[in-house]
Amino acid sequence: RTGALQTRTFQEDREQTVLLIADFRRPMLWGTKRRLRSVAAAEALALIGWQVVLDGGAAGVVALTDAGPYVERPRTRARGMALVSGCLARAHFVALSSQLAVTPLVPALMRAAPLAPRGALIAIATGLDVPGDGLDAALAALTDRCRVHLILTEDTFETAPPSQPLSYATPDGTARARFDGLAQDRTRRAAALVRPGLQVERLSTDMALA
């Protein structure tokens, strides 16, 4: 009627879903400044979860401990994040009291991933300690079905290690070593992980969260 071509487009509304994966295995339960690596991981994930929920999406969590995973399936609204926060708190308490052997990360990641629907965001906070076999293949499988935000949680000792040799305990006694190359190793590791569909963020335990 107007004499000009008009088009009408439709966009399907999709609820944004995020699956938060917190690594609370024993290698995450330490820190030298401000907070433990595991606590920094939980805080970062909680912030992401609240952002998604406040935008109308849904958040769920899998907290990985050496005693097994703690799970809350994705839910919407503040109640969903209340359940996520409670799950993180319970899992962290259990992790701190556990004396079990460290379980590898990769199998636990692959068991947790199906809880996220295809196209969802998976946010993983971990130090990538004791990953087990097949880390690259696991990350490729995750990015094939979801967007992945990998938060590399690092202690200040790893990002700004002392320059002098330090003593440390081993099963056979005490040894001494230099750790001043840790920062460069962590930078190279983060760069090597970058690939399509995978966002890599480094989070130091002394970093303030916005």
Secondary structure, 3 states (H helix, E strand, C coil): CCCCCCCCCCCCCCCCEEEEEEECCHHHCCCCCCCCHHHHHHHHHHHHHHHHHHCCCEEEEEEEECCEEEEEEEEEHHHHHHHHHHHHHHHHHHHHHCCCCCCCHHHHHHHHHHHCCCCCEEEEEECCCCCCCCHHHHHHHHHHHCEEEEEEEECHHHHCCCCCCEEEEECCEEEEECCCCHHHHHHHHHHHHCECCEEEEEEECCCCCC
